[in-house]
Amino acid sequence: MKVLAPQTLSELQEQVRQLHAEATPWLPAGLGSRLDWGPPVCAGSVVLSGRALGGVRSHTPDDFTVTVAAGTPLAELQQVLAAQRQWLSVDRPWGRPDTSIGGLIARGLSGGYRQRYMGLRDQLLGIQLLRSDGVLARAGGRVVKNVAGYDLMRLLSGSWGALALITEVTLRTQPIPPLRRCLVVQAELSTLQELSRWLLKASLSPERIDLWSGSLAAAAGRANQPLLLLSLASIDAATLDEQITCIAERAPDLEVLDDAVAAHLLDCELGSSQAAAGAPRGDWLLRLAVPPAQACTLLAADVLQGVPLYLAAGSGIGDGWASGTTLARHRVEALRRHCQALGGYLSVLRQPSPAPGSAPVAAWLDAPARPLIEAVKRQFDPKQQLARGRLPGVAQPGG
Ligand SMILES: Cc1cc2nc3c(=O)[nH]c(=O)nc-3n(C[C@H](O)[C@H](O)[C@H](O)COP(=O)(O)OP(=O)(O)OC[C@H]3O[C@@H](n4cnc5c(N)ncnc54)[C@H](O)[C@@H]3O)c2cc1C
């Protein structure tokens, strides 16, 4: 694939205009860390990377806002914010840590922190984008209270680069919580279900309430039994202790983790401890979602035997992974049907190479809103140049 990495915004704009005139297919990219995930990139596509267009433009700590170029690595942004004791309240991405802000928004995936801070799309205040014809456009603004224009931010979040190239964003920031405690309960799923339902209604507002399959617990070196991972944050130790006492009254087996154990479990959940999580490259990586009330039903499914998986209790969304030998293709298809029967969906982010002569499993199926999604795509990209064949909610023939 030909990769273009323009050094300035005007150079980028010129290249997009040129590609538009030629009707050449192209793919917006950030650091290029996960371009191969999801449906295949169409042959002949040019990759247009924003990696050279990085940098924090302005941080206003008193307003809790930051404006950043889309090619900026997440780690660089977090470092700038940390100097003012703030952070972008988002999990690091699953697997490898490198990611640009634009790539994170374009994929629209959030982890367990969504429980307290909501998804990254909810923290987007403003966006600048480059349309397929090379015209720069803006939506939203740089302040928390703004009502300007159409909510393009949500449309672009999770668009997989299929609508426009994000060039700059303004995001809400949060103070770094001075104190954090991670807690674990390992028990039967029915016990965890009852506890997580209570936690979701209680006024404790944990940062994360994540349900793990027994296989994920075992991969992290614990007993092969389902587990509930909690993270609490506060400004003072007495409040944290009160919260822990309150939870322990309902969960006598509650374990308060020391920092090293907590970091290890988070590494396992976020796939960065690959040996522990058992997720070598080239194997299955699945995003699963069900209504939160069905999360434990999904975790109990026979078809999930041996699959490390976590689901955020508040959203019912999570990731599962397994090697091609542990998880046969027909089981992934059965799992997808099971998620659908529970009112959810399954997306295949990564999969083993299919056997000769057989098609890959479709990354996603048609969404009920497919006609609307396609109409929006036509408006943004009439020549169908951007991320051809990778429009979320539109299944590709033959996977
Ligand atoms: C908890 C969590 C779990 C995650 N799990 C996964 C996962 O399992 N698989 C996965 O793929 N991602 C996952 N993500 C998202 C992951 O962070 C992104 O895929 C990653 O950030 C891509 O970064 P990148 O800069 O290398 O993007 P790239 O690999 O360059 O691009 C990734 C995608 O974003 C699009 N894109 C990139 N930059 C732009 C831009 N400026 N404008 C428009 N579109 C753009 C590309 O077209 C491509 O579709 C997860 C994120 C979180 C927070």
The ligand as an ORCA input file, in Angstrom:
! r2SCAN-3c Opt
* xyz 0 1
  C     -10.314     -0.159     25.590
  C     -10.078     -0.051     24.114
  C     -10.042     -1.187     23.361
  C      -9.798     -1.109     22.009
  N      -9.751     -2.231     21.290
  C      -9.498     -2.162     19.970
  C      -9.431     -3.282     19.189
  O      -9.581     -4.361     19.726
  N      -9.202     -3.175     17.855
  C      -9.030     -1.955     17.256
  O      -8.821     -1.894     16.046
  N      -9.085     -0.882     17.967
  C      -9.308     -0.953     19.310
  N      -9.381      0.174     20.030
  C      -9.225      1.400     19.308
  C      -7.795      1.574     19.060
  O      -7.391      2.429     20.050
  C      -7.587      2.132     17.694
  O      -7.713      1.140     16.736
  C      -6.229      2.747     17.635
  O      -6.328      3.861     18.467
  C      -5.808      3.122     16.304
  O      -4.747      4.109     16.408
  P      -3.860      4.478     15.202
  O      -3.495      5.914     15.338
  O      -2.729      3.557     15.013
  O      -4.911      4.341     14.032
  P      -4.745      3.566     12.652
  O      -4.418      2.122     12.884
  O      -3.873      4.368     11.773
  O      -6.255      3.681     12.150
  C      -7.282      3.016     12.838
  C      -8.603      3.359     12.202
  O      -8.940      4.716     12.397
  C      -9.071      5.422     11.150
  N      -8.377      6.699     11.357
  C      -7.161      6.879     11.939
  N      -6.884      8.180     12.029
  C      -7.946      8.846     11.490
  C      -8.245     10.209     11.304
  N      -7.413     11.171     11.649
  N      -9.429     10.539     10.724
  C     -10.301      9.572     10.365
  N     -10.068      8.242     10.538
  C      -8.906      7.902     11.079
  C      -8.405      4.532     10.112
  O      -8.986      4.674      8.854
  C      -8.647      3.137     10.695
  O      -9.939      2.683     10.365
  C      -9.614      0.148     21.390
  C      -9.642      1.295     22.151
  C      -9.861      1.197     23.512
  C      -9.865      2.464     24.319
*
